Amino acid sequence: MSAFQVLVSFVVIVFLTPAIEYAVVMPRAGRQALPFRWTLDILCSMVAYGGWLAATGSIPIALLMTCALMTVTVVASNIKFRVLGEPLLFSDVVVARSFLQHPKFYLFSIPLAGRIALLVLAIAAPFLLWAYSCAAVLPHLIGVGVLLLGGLSIWLYPAQKLAPTPDITRDAGTLGLPGSIIMYWRQWRRSVDLPRPAALQGKPAYDMVVIVQCESFADPARLGLPPDIPLPAMPGLKRAYDIASQWGPLCVSGFGAYTMRSEYGVIFGQEETDLGFRRYDPFLTAGRERDHAIGNRLGAIGYKSTFIHPHDLRFYNRATLMPTMGFSHMVNPGPHASTPDMPYFGDVALGQTIAGMMQAATAPSLFYAVTMENHGPWPDGPDGQSPLHHYLRHVHNSDRMLLDLIEDMSARNSRALLVFFGDHRPSIPGIVMPSDIRDVPYVAISFPLDDRAARQNPVPLTPAQLNHLIIRMSVQP
């Protein structure tokens, strides 16, 4: 290793890669040039540089890939921030598996230049490793030393002091992007499991409880759309508001994604403020908190629980987790032949599936359904508003499903509870963008209908509070 190579390595690790992170990463609000932010960037660059040098033994390749890795990480975080309102998190690592399984969910948000760059990098990186790896032992040993030194130094940083509570907007500015990812991961690993809940006492209050978690469902009138956009009629939502025992805005934390946060809150009844660093993807540890799951809790008093989702049950590891949450029966409606007008299993058809299962039920039953029709990406077009028009058409179908379920359950001679809610608002670039206003509708309707029980004033709830409402209504002392 020549003196020139040492100098270039020093400049890249100490100045260039930290400068890339500091100058480019979003959000910019609250960004501070604190010494430990710059130091964390340096240490993360040392780990990357040492890893590449240990693997290749080539200093030029290690320098190139270290800069490329920081650039790709920052750009990916910025894309996510523009679309979803959050930078990259430690929990986003699990998205890599989902990306390979269903790339269309993610590729639409990456600009064409970014897709080309990823393709070039995917081809170039293995070629560079093969063509320019050095056989000399010393560079590899130096790389291992730099890797270990950087990693140990990061580990000595006091994560509890630097990130005592989750606040990613604050910590992305004070710790930097790589630093916040690592410190949050360390704090997540230290988090403790929830205590077991008290056992429910009583018997089923209903013959059936139907919970519908509707993908990207929101009231179009509350999305702040351009005034020239014709809004679809929402007779189902209007009818639900008129007859609901309780309704109002559901205050969710995610925007455009993070279905699992809303789903976890409704199934487990735990506030995100109580989850600490598990809040960003609570499904990663959900298996250790199964006693809180609504399927297990209501199952203890006699409900038979079924989970219904017309898509890949590997998402969020549902195929494994749901049975442990008390859903003894899992239904995957389909198959569905994808078309441009209906890329996923339709909500109206899903409502018919639920109605058939209610008809066949012979014991008190809990049905938890997750819809798919409103899931992006929505087809684009030359006018820039095609995704919005497609979304509005699909959300109108979701409203029709809600109305169909109301009519079906009204006609039955049985006691039933229908809970319908959106998991998050849609993210439609240039039209519906991330903001602090993220609420979606929820309704809880008790059958047979009793006009005296209808409440005309909205009651804001969190997903965890919706869980508490469902359990309170579903249990008869």
C-alpha positions as CSV (number, residue, x, y, z in Angstrom):
1,M,0.0,0.0,0.0
2,S,1.6,3.2,-1.2
3,A,1.5,6.6,0.6
4,F,-0.7,7.9,-2.2
5,Q,-3.2,5.1,-1.7
6,V,-3.2,5.7,2.1
7,L,-3.9,9.4,1.5
8,V,-6.7,8.8,-1.0
9,S,-8.3,6.3,1.4
10,F,-8.1,8.8,4.2
11,V,-9.7,11.5,2.2
12,V,-12.6,9.2,1.0
13,I,-13.3,7.8,4.4
14,V,-12.9,10.9,6.5
15,F,-14.3,13.5,4.1
16,L,-15.9,12.3,0.9
17,T,-18.4,9.7,2.1
18,P,-19.5,11.7,5.2
19,A,-19.9,14.7,2.9
20,I,-22.2,12.7,0.6
21,E,-24.3,11.6,3.5
22,Y,-24.5,15.1,5.1
23,A,-25.1,17.1,1.9
24,V,-27.6,14.9,0.2
25,V,-29.7,12.9,2.8
26,M,-33.3,13.9,3.6
27,P,-35.0,15.2,5.7
28,R,-32.9,18.3,5.9
29,A,-34.9,19.9,8.8
30,G,-33.0,19.6,12.1
31,R,-29.8,18.5,10.3
32,Q,-26.8,19.3,12.5
33,A,-23.1,19.0,11.9
34,L,-22.4,17.5,15.3
35,P,-19.0,15.8,15.8
36,F,-20.4,12.4,16.5
37,R,-22.6,12.5,13.4
38,W,-19.5,13.0,11.3
39,T,-17.6,10.4,13.3
40,L,-20.4,7.8,12.9
41,D,-20.3,8.4,9.1
42,I,-16.5,7.9,9.2
43,L,-16.8,4.7,11.2
44,C,-19.5,3.3,8.9
45,S,-17.3,4.2,5.9
46,M,-14.4,2.3,7.6
47,V,-16.6,-0.8,8.0
48,A,-17.6,-0.6,4.3
49,Y,-14.1,0.1,3.1
50,G,-12.6,-2.6,5.3
51,G,-15.2,-5.1,4.2
52,W,-14.6,-4.5,0.5
53,L,-10.8,-4.5,1.0
54,A,-11.0,-7.7,3.0
55,A,-13.0,-9.3,0.2
56,T,-11.0,-8.1,-2.8
57,G,-7.6,-7.0,-1.6
58,S,-7.9,-4.1,-4.1
59,I,-7.8,-0.5,-2.7
60,P,-9.3,1.1,-5.8
61,I,-12.2,-1.3,-5.8
62,A,-12.7,-0.8,-2.0
63,L,-12.8,3.0,-2.4
64,L,-15.1,2.8,-5.4
65,M,-17.6,0.5,-3.7
66,T,-17.5,2.4,-0.4
67,C,-18.6,5.6,-2.2
68,A,-21.1,3.7,-4.2
69,L,-22.6,2.0,-1.1
70,M,-23.0,5.4,0.7
71,T,-24.5,7.0,-2.5
72,V,-27.0,4.1,-3.0
73,T,-28.1,4.1,0.6
74,V,-28.6,7.9,0.7
75,V,-30.5,7.9,-2.7
76,A,-32.7,5.0,-1.7
77,S,-33.5,6.8,1.6
78,N,-34.4,10.0,-0.2
79,I,-36.7,8.1,-2.6
80,K,-38.4,6.5,0.3
81,F,-38.7,9.9,2.1
82,R,-40.3,11.5,-0.9
83,V,-42.9,8.7,-1.3
84,L,-43.6,7.6,2.3
85,G,-42.3,10.5,4.4
86,E,-39.7,8.5,6.3
87,P,-36.0,7.8,5.7
88,L,-34.5,4.3,5.6
89,L,-34.8,2.4,8.9
90,F,-33.1,-0.7,10.2
91,S,-36.3,-2.6,9.7
92,D,-36.3,-1.9,6.0
93,V,-33.7,-4.7,5.5
94,V,-36.5,-7.2,5.4
95,V,-37.9,-5.4,2.3
96,A,-35.0,-6.9,0.3
97,R,-36.7,-10.3,0.4
98,S,-40.1,-8.8,-0.5
99,F,-38.4,-6.8,-3.3
100,L,-37.2,-10.1,-4.9
101,Q,-40.6,-11.7,-4.5
102,H,-42.7,-8.8,-5.8
103,P,-40.5,-6.2,-7.4
104,K,-43.4,-4.3,-8.9
105,F,-44.4,-3.0,-5.5
106,Y,-41.1,-1.1,-5.3
107,L,-39.7,-0.5,-8.8
108,F,-42.4,2.1,-9.6
109,S,-41.0,4.5,-7.1
110,I,-37.4,4.3,-8.5
111,P,-36.7,6.7,-11.4
112,L,-35.6,5.2,-14.6
113,A,-32.0,6.4,-14.1
114,G,-32.0,4.7,-10.7
115,R,-33.1,1.4,-12.2
116,I,-30.4,1.6,-14.8
117,A,-27.8,2.4,-12.1
118,L,-29.0,-0.5,-10.0
119,L,-28.7,-2.8,-13.0
120,V,-25.2,-1.6,-13.8
121,L,-24.2,-2.0,-10.2
122,A,-25.6,-5.5,-9.9
123,I,-23.6,-6.5,-13.0
124,A,-20.4,-4.5,-12.3
125,A,-19.9,-5.4,-8.7
126,P,-19.5,-9.2,-9.2
127,F,-17.3,-8.5,-12.3
128,L,-15.0,-6.1,-10.3
129,L,-14.7,-8.6,-7.5
130,W,-13.7,-11.3,-9.9
131,A,-11.5,-9.3,-12.2
132,Y,-9.6,-7.1,-9.8
133,S,-9.3,-9.1,-6.6
134,C,-5.7,-9.2,-5.4
135,A,-4.1,-12.5,-4.3
136,A,-1.6,-10.8,-1.9
137,V,-2.5,-11.6,1.7
138,L,-1.5,-8.2,3.3
139,P,-4.3,-6.1,1.7
140,H,-6.9,-8.6,2.8
141,L,-5.5,-8.6,6.4
142,I,-5.5,-4.8,6.4
143,G,-9.1,-4.8,5.3
144,V,-10.1,-7.2,8.1
145,G,-8.3,-4.9,10.6
146,V,-10.1,-1.7,9.4
147,L,-13.4,-3.6,9.4
148,L,-12.9,-4.8,13.0
149,L,-11.7,-1.4,14.2
150,G,-14.6,0.4,12.6
151,G,-17.1,-2.1,13.9
152,L,-15.8,-2.1,17.4
153,S,-15.7,1.7,17.6
154,I,-19.3,1.8,16.5
155,W,-20.3,-0.8,19.1
156,L,-18.6,1.4,21.8
157,Y,-20.9,4.3,21.0
158,P,-23.7,4.5,23.7
159,A,-26.8,3.8,21.7
160,Q,-29.0,4.4,24.8
161,K,-27.6,7.8,25.2
162,L,-27.6,8.8,21.5
163,A,-31.1,7.4,20.7
164,P,-32.9,7.0,24.0
165,T,-36.4,7.1,22.4
166,P,-37.5,6.6,18.8
167,D,-37.6,9.9,16.9
168,I,-36.3,9.3,13.4
169,T,-36.7,12.8,12.1
170,R,-34.6,14.1,15.0
171,D,-32.0,11.3,14.9
172,A,-31.5,11.3,11.2
173,G,-30.4,14.9,11.6
174,T,-28.2,14.3,14.7
175,L,-26.8,10.8,14.0
176,G,-26.9,10.8,10.2
177,L,-28.5,8.1,8.1
178,P,-26.1,5.2,8.7
179,G,-25.7,6.1,12.4
180,S,-29.4,6.2,13.0
181,I,-29.9,2.9,11.2
182,I,-27.3,1.2,13.4
183,M,-28.2,2.8,16.7
184,Y,-31.9,2.1,16.2
185,W,-31.1,-1.5,15.4
186,R,-29.1,-1.8,18.6
187,Q,-31.9,-0.3,20.6
188,W,-34.4,-2.6,18.9
189,R,-32.3,-5.6,19.9
190,R,-32.4,-4.4,23.6
191,S,-36.2,-4.0,23.6
192,V,-38.1,-6.3,26.0
193,D,-41.2,-8.4,25.4
194,L,-44.6,-7.2,26.5
195,P,-46.1,-8.6,29.7
196,R,-48.9,-11.1,29.3
197,P,-52.4,-9.6,29.2
198,A,-55.2,-10.5,31.6
199,A,-57.4,-13.4,30.4
200,L,-60.8,-12.3,29.0
201,Q,-63.8,-13.3,31.1
202,G,-67.2,-13.8,29.6
203,K,-68.8,-15.3,26.5
204,P,-69.2,-14.3,22.8
205,A,-71.5,-11.3,22.4
206,Y,-71.9,-11.9,18.7
207,D,-72.4,-14.9,16.4
208,M,-69.8,-13.4,14.1
209,V,-67.3,-10.5,14.2
210,V,-66.0,-9.4,10.8
211,I,-63.0,-7.1,10.7
212,V,-62.0,-5.7,7.2
213,Q,-58.6,-4.0,6.9
214,C,-59.0,-2.2,3.6
215,E,-55.8,-1.5,1.7
216,S,-55.1,2.2,1.1
217,F,-58.8,3.0,1.9
218,A,-59.4,6.7,2.5
219,D,-62.3,9.1,1.9
220,P,-61.4,10.9,-1.3
221,A,-63.0,14.1,-0.1
222,R,-60.3,14.3,2.7
223,L,-57.3,13.8,0.5
224,G,-57.0,17.4,-0.6
225,L,-57.3,16.5,-4.3
226,P,-57.4,19.1,-7.1
227,P,-60.8,20.8,-7.4
228,D,-61.3,19.7,-11.0
229,I,-61.1,16.0,-10.0
230,P,-64.5,14.4,-9.9
231,L,-64.9,12.4,-6.7
232,P,-66.6,9.0,-6.7
233,A,-69.8,8.6,-4.7
234,M,-69.2,6.8,-1.5
235,P,-72.6,5.4,-0.5
236,G,-71.1,2.6,1.6
237,L,-69.1,4.9,3.8
238,K,-72.0,7.3,4.2
239,R,-74.4,4.5,5.1
240,A,-71.8,3.2,7.6
241,Y,-71.5,6.6,9.3
242,D,-75.3,6.8,9.6
243,I,-75.7,3.4,11.3
244,A,-72.4,2.9,13.1
245,S,-72.2,2.3,16.8
246,Q,-68.9,4.3,16.6
247,W,-67.0,5.8,13.8
248,G,-64.3,8.4,13.1
249,P,-60.7,8.9,12.0
250,L,-58.2,6.2,12.6
251,C,-54.9,7.8,13.5
252,V,-52.3,5.7,11.8
253,S,-48.5,6.4,11.7
254,G,-47.7,5.1,8.2
255,F,-48.3,6.9,4.9
256,G,-48.5,5.0,1.6
257,A,-47.1,1.8,3.2
258,Y,-46.4,0.1,6.5
259,T,-49.6,-1.9,6.5
260,M,-48.2,-4.0,9.3
261,R,-48.2,-1.1,11.8
262,S,-52.0,-0.6,11.5
263,E,-52.6,-4.3,11.3
264,Y,-50.5,-5.0,14.4
265,G,-52.2,-2.3,16.4
266,V,-55.7,-3.7,15.6
267,I,-54.7,-7.3,16.2
268,F,-52.5,-6.8,19.3
269,G,-53.9,-3.7,20.9
270,Q,-50.5,-2.1,21.7
271,E,-49.8,1.5,21.2
272,E,-46.7,2.4,19.2
273,T,-45.6,4.7,22.0
274,D,-45.4,1.6,24.2
275,L,-43.5,-0.5,21.6
276,G,-40.4,1.6,21.6
277,F,-38.1,0.8,18.7
278,R,-40.3,-2.2,17.7
279,R,-42.9,0.3,16.4
280,Y,-41.3,0.6,13.0
281,D,-42.0,-3.1,12.1
282,P,-43.8,-4.7,15.0
283,F,-44.4,-7.9,13.0
284,L,-40.6,-8.7,13.4
285,T,-41.3,-9.6,17.1
286,A,-45.0,-10.4,16.9
287,G,-44.5,-14.1,17.4
288,R,-43.1,-13.4,20.9
289,E,-46.3,-11.4,21.8
290,R,-48.9,-13.9,20.6
291,D,-50.9,-13.8,23.9
292,H,-52.0,-10.3,23.0
293,A,-53.4,-11.3,19.6
294,I,-57.1,-10.8,19.1
295,G,-57.5,-14.3,17.7
296,N,-56.0,-15.9,20.8
297,R,-57.9,-13.6,23.2
298,L,-61.3,-14.0,21.7
299,G,-60.6,-17.7,21.0
300,A,-60.3,-18.2,24.8
301,I,-64.0,-17.3,25.2
302,G,-65.2,-19.4,22.3
303,Y,-64.7,-17.6,18.9
304,K,-63.3,-19.5,16.0
305,S,-60.9,-17.3,14.1
306,T,-60.2,-17.1,10.4
307,F,-57.7,-14.9,8.5
308,I,-58.5,-14.0,4.9
309,H,-56.1,-12.4,2.5
310,P,-56.1,-12.7,-1.4
311,H,-52.4,-12.3,-1.9
312,D,-49.0,-13.8,-1.0
313,L,-49.2,-14.8,2.7
314,R,-45.4,-14.7,3.0
315,F,-45.6,-10.9,3.3
316,Y,-44.8,-9.9,6.9
317,N,-44.4,-13.7,7.5
318,R,-48.2,-14.0,7.8
319,A,-48.2,-17.6,6.8
320,T,-46.3,-18.5,9.9
321,L,-47.5,-15.8,12.3
322,M,-51.2,-15.9,11.8
323,P,-51.7,-19.4,13.2
324,T,-49.8,-18.5,16.3
325,M,-52.0,-15.5,16.7
326,G,-55.0,-17.7,17.1
327,F,-56.2,-17.8,13.4
328,S,-56.8,-21.6,13.1
329,H,-58.1,-21.2,9.6
330,M,-56.4,-19.3,6.8
331,V,-58.1,-18.5,3.5
332,N,-56.3,-17.3,0.4
333,P,-59.1,-16.5,-2.2
334,G,-58.2,-16.8,-5.8
335,P,-56.5,-17.5,-8.1
336,H,-56.9,-14.1,-9.8
337,A,-55.8,-13.4,-13.4
338,S,-54.2,-10.0,-13.3
339,T,-55.4,-7.4,-15.8
340,P,-54.6,-3.6,-16.2
341,D,-58.0,-2.7,-14.8
342,M,-57.9,-5.2,-11.9
343,P,-54.3,-6.2,-11.1
344,Y,-55.3,-7.8,-7.8
345,F,-58.2,-9.8,-6.4
346,G,-61.2,-7.4,-6.3
347,D,-62.7,-6.1,-3.1
348,V,-66.3,-6.9,-4.2
349,A,-65.3,-10.5,-4.8
350,L,-63.6,-10.6,-1.5
351,G,-66.8,-9.3,0.2
352,Q,-68.7,-12.1,-1.4
353,T,-66.1,-14.6,-0.1
354,I,-66.6,-13.2,3.4
355,A,-70.4,-13.4,3.0
356,G,-70.2,-17.1,2.0
357,M,-68.0,-17.9,5.0
358,M,-70.5,-16.1,7.3
359,Q,-73.3,-18.2,5.8
360,A,-71.4,-21.4,6.5
361,A,-70.3,-20.5,10.1
362,T,-71.9,-22.8,12.8
363,A,-70.1,-21.4,15.8
364,P,-69.2,-17.9,17.1
365,S,-66.6,-16.7,14.5
366,L,-64.1,-14.0,14.0
367,F,-63.2,-13.2,10.4
368,Y,-60.2,-10.9,9.9
369,A,-59.8,-9.9,6.2
370,V,-57.1,-7.9,4.5
371,T,-58.0,-6.5,1.1
372,M,-55.7,-6.0,-1.9
373,E,-57.5,-4.2,-4.7
374,N,-56.3,-0.7,-3.8
375,H,-52.6,-1.6,-3.6
376,G,-50.3,0.4,-5.8
377,P,-48.6,0.9,-8.1
378,W,-51.5,2.3,-10.2
379,P,-51.0,2.6,-14.0
380,D,-49.4,5.8,-15.1
381,G,-50.3,7.9,-18.1
382,P,-49.3,11.0,-20.1
383,D,-51.6,13.4,-18.1
384,G,-49.9,12.5,-14.8
385,Q,-53.3,11.9,-13.1
386,S,-53.9,8.3,-14.4
387,P,-52.7,6.8,-11.0
388,L,-55.2,9.0,-9.2
389,H,-58.1,8.0,-11.5
390,H,-57.2,4.3,-11.1
391,Y,-57.1,4.7,-7.4
392,L,-60.5,6.4,-7.2
393,R,-62.0,3.7,-9.3
394,H,-60.6,1.0,-7.0
395,V,-61.6,2.8,-3.8
396,H,-65.1,3.1,-5.1
397,N,-65.1,-0.7,-5.4
398,S,-64.0,-0.9,-1.8
399,D,-66.9,1.3,-0.8
400,R,-69.2,-1.0,-2.7
401,M,-67.8,-4.0,-0.8
402,L,-68.6,-2.1,2.5
403,L,-72.2,-1.4,1.3
404,D,-72.6,-5.1,0.2
405,L,-71.4,-6.3,3.6
406,I,-73.8,-3.9,5.4
407,E,-76.8,-5.1,3.4
408,D,-75.8,-8.8,3.7
409,M,-75.4,-8.6,7.5
410,S,-78.5,-6.5,7.9
411,A,-80.5,-9.3,6.2
412,R,-79.2,-12.0,8.5
413,N,-81.0,-13.1,11.6
414,S,-77.9,-13.1,13.7
415,R,-75.9,-10.9,16.0
416,A,-72.9,-9.5,14.2
417,L,-70.2,-6.9,14.4
418,L,-68.7,-5.3,11.3
419,V,-65.5,-3.3,11.7
420,F,-64.1,-1.7,8.6
421,F,-61.0,0.5,8.4
422,G,-58.3,1.7,6.1
423,D,-54.7,0.8,6.9
424,H,-53.1,4.0,5.5
425,R,-53.6,6.7,2.9
426,P,-52.4,6.2,-0.7
427,S,-49.1,7.7,-1.8
428,I,-49.6,9.2,-5.3
429,P,-46.6,11.2,-6.4
430,G,-47.3,14.8,-7.2
431,I,-50.9,14.5,-6.0
432,V,-51.2,12.8,-2.6
433,M,-48.0,13.4,-0.8
434,P,-46.7,12.6,2.7
435,S,-47.9,15.1,5.4
436,D,-48.7,15.1,9.1
437,I,-52.4,14.4,8.3
438,R,-52.6,10.6,7.9
439,D,-55.9,9.6,9.3
440,V,-58.2,7.1,7.5
441,P,-61.8,6.1,8.2
442,Y,-63.0,3.4,10.6
443,V,-66.6,2.2,11.4
444,A,-67.9,-0.3,13.9
445,I,-71.5,-1.4,13.2
446,S,-73.5,-3.7,15.4
447,F,-76.2,-5.9,13.9
448,P,-79.2,-6.1,14.2
449,L,-79.3,-2.4,13.6
450,D,-80.5,-0.2,16.4
451,D,-81.0,3.4,15.4
452,R,-80.8,4.5,19.1
453,A,-77.2,3.1,19.2
454,A,-76.0,5.2,16.3
455,R,-73.5,7.9,17.2
456,Q,-73.3,11.0,15.0
457,N,-70.1,12.4,16.4
458,P,-66.8,11.0,15.2
459,V,-64.5,9.5,17.8
460,P,-60.8,9.5,16.9
461,L,-59.0,6.3,17.7
462,T,-55.5,4.7,17.3
463,P,-55.3,1.2,15.9
464,A,-54.7,-0.1,19.4
465,Q,-57.8,1.7,20.7
466,L,-59.8,0.1,17.9
467,N,-58.6,-3.3,19.1
468,H,-59.9,-2.4,22.6
469,L,-63.2,-1.3,21.2
470,I,-63.6,-4.5,19.2
471,I,-62.8,-6.7,22.3
472,R,-65.1,-4.6,24.5
473,M,-68.0,-5.0,22.1
474,S,-67.3,-8.7,21.4
475,V,-67.3,-10.0,24.9
476,Q,-70.5,-10.4,26.9
477,P,-69.8,-10.6,30.7
